[in-house]
Amino acid sequence: MYIIKLIRILNQLIPNFKTAIFEVISALSTVGLTCGITPTLCIASKILLSILMFAGRVGVITIIYSLNYHNDLNSAKKPTIDLMV
């Protein structure tokens, strides 16, 4: 409910809101569609779209996991079971 109200308010405040949202969703889902506003964007917006394209390709969950995962090599233990080969 609140999201729909927020979208309506932003749609009135920002004239190209629908095309900007389309570009962001297209970049995140890596479908390759565009409205043609990318050349008119500033450098920061282009960098943000590039980061969204990368995140969409790799996967958001994979990126979050790789940032939060701590590889502790000292916690590895040798097996204690004797196996007959």
Secondary structure as GFF3:
##gff-version 3
##sequence-region A 1 85
A	DSSP	alpha_helix	2	13	.	.	.	ID=ss1
A	DSSP	alpha_helix	17	29	.	.	.	ID=ss2
A	DSSP	three_ten_helix	38	40	.	.	.	ID=ss3
A	DSSP	alpha_helix	43	58	.	.	.	ID=ss4
A	DSSP	alpha_helix	60	68	.	.	.	ID=ss5
A	DSSP	three_ten_helix	73	75	.	.	.	ID=ss6
###
